Amino acid sequence: MDHLTLPLNERDVKKLKMGQVLSVSGPMVTGRDELHIRALERAKEGGEIPKALTGATLYHCGPIMQKVDGGWVVLAAGPTTSARMNKLEPEFIRKFRIRAIIGKGGMSAEVAQAMKDVGCVYLAATGGTAVTLADELRCVGVEWEDLGMAEAMWLFEANNFGPLVVAIDAKGNSIYDKVAENLKR
């Protein structure tokens, strides 16, 4: 299994191949529907956007957090279904130059095209591993906490987070398309 250090740059992302298994260490942020909507609206209005979004590794996750001694502890952090963000993600990837998305279930052809345009990959995490994955994350902050625990943008420092599979690479190759093709045969 390969290991990558975040943040990623376009050159690193373009070297990744569909099917490659890896883990990551470094900064990542969470983002679900409401974060996408707010960030895109603020960007259109010229409002302030958290700096951590630009060039980020974005984890489609609604973590369960606990406040301890003035800080936050990650109790569970499993991937959420990424397809829920299909309508918002192409613009989000292009606007914020997202380098990697971690989630489950894959994303649309339009998202894969945006990934190809920008230099971004989709990394599939295994569903049902929320507690195990939480052990590999340390919370270093939160933005837009008013959106609620699941929808806020949590800033995490990952340590050997994975295993993750490159399910859509920066060339647009999709493991989900490959499975669909095999099923047709």
Backbone hydrogen bonds, N-H to C=O, Kabsch-Sander energy under -0.5 kcal/mol:
donor,donor_aa,acceptor,acceptor_aa,energy
2,D,21,V,-2.1
4,L,23,S,-2.6
6,L,4,L,-0.5
6,L,25,S,-3.5
13,V,9,N,-2.2
14,K,10,E,-2.3
15,K,11,R,-0.7
15,K,12,D,-0.9
16,L,12,D,-0.5
16,L,13,V,-1.3
19,G,166,V,-3.3
20,Q,17,K,-2.3
22,L,164,L,-2.7
23,S,2,D,-1.8
24,V,161,F,-1.9
25,S,4,L,-1.9
26,G,158,A,-2.0
28,M,156,F,-2.3
29,V,57,T,-2.4
30,T,154,W,-1.8
31,G,59,Y,-1.9
36,H,32,R,-2.1
37,I,33,D,-2.5
38,R,34,E,-2.6
39,A,35,L,-2.7
40,L,36,H,-2.4
41,E,37,I,-2.4
42,R,38,R,-2.9
43,A,39,A,-2.3
44,K,40,L,-2.1
45,E,41,E,-1.9
46,G,42,R,-0.7
46,G,43,A,-0.7
47,G,42,R,-3.2
53,L,50,P,-1.7
54,T,51,K,-1.1
55,G,96,F,-3.0
56,A,53,L,-1.9
58,L,56,A,-0.6
58,L,100,A,-3.0
59,Y,29,V,-3.7
59,Y,57,T,-0.5
60,H,58,L,-0.6
60,H,102,I,-3.3
61,C,59,Y,-1.5
62,G,78,G,-0.5
64,I,76,A,-2.8
65,M,63,P,-0.6
66,Q,73,V,-2.3
68,V,71,G,-3.1
71,G,68,V,-2.3
73,V,66,Q,-2.7
75,L,64,I,-2.8
75,L,73,V,-0.7
76,A,64,I,-1.5
77,A,130,A,-2.0
80,T,60,H,-3.1
82,S,104,K,-2.3
84,R,81,T,-1.1
85,M,82,S,-2.6
86,N,83,A,-1.8
88,L,85,M,-0.6
89,E,85,M,-2.8
92,F,88,L,-2.0
93,I,89,E,-3.3
94,R,90,P,-2.1
95,K,91,E,-2.9
96,F,92,F,-2.5
97,R,93,I,-1.1
98,I,93,I,-1.0
99,R,56,A,-2.2
100,A,56,A,-1.3
101,I,121,V,-2.5
102,I,58,L,-2.9
103,G,123,L,-2.0
104,K,80,T,-1.4
112,A,108,S,-2.2
113,Q,109,A,-2.1
114,A,110,E,-1.8
115,M,111,V,-2.4
116,K,112,A,-2.1
117,D,113,Q,-2.6
118,V,114,A,-2.0
119,G,115,M,-2.9
120,C,115,M,-1.6
121,V,99,R,-1.5
122,Y,168,I,-2.6
123,L,101,I,-3.8
123,L,121,V,-0.6
124,A,122,Y,-0.6
124,A,165,V,-3.1
125,A,103,G,-2.9
129,T,126,T,-0.8
133,L,129,T,-2.9
134,A,130,A,-1.7
135,D,131,V,-1.2
136,E,133,L,-1.6
137,L,134,A,-1.8
138,R,157,E,-1.6
140,V,155,L,-3.2
141,G,155,L,-1.0
143,E,153,M,-2.8
147,L,144,W,-2.0
148,G,145,E,-2.0
152,A,148,G,-2.3
153,M,143,E,-2.4
154,W,152,A,-0.9
155,L,141,G,-2.7
156,F,28,M,-3.1
156,F,154,W,-0.6
157,E,138,R,-2.6
158,A,26,G,-3.2
158,A,156,F,-0.6
159,N,136,E,-2.6
161,F,24,V,-3.3
164,L,22,L,-2.8
165,V,124,A,-2.0
166,V,20,Q,-2.8
167,A,122,Y,-2.2
167,A,165,V,-1.3
168,I,122,Y,-1.6
169,D,173,N,-2.3
172,G,169,D,-2.0
175,I,167,A,-3.4
178,K,174,S,-2.0
179,V,175,I,-2.0
180,A,176,Y,-2.2
181,E,177,D,-2.5
182,N,178,K,-2.2
183,L,179,V,-2.1
184,K,180,A,-1.4
185,R,181,E,-1.0
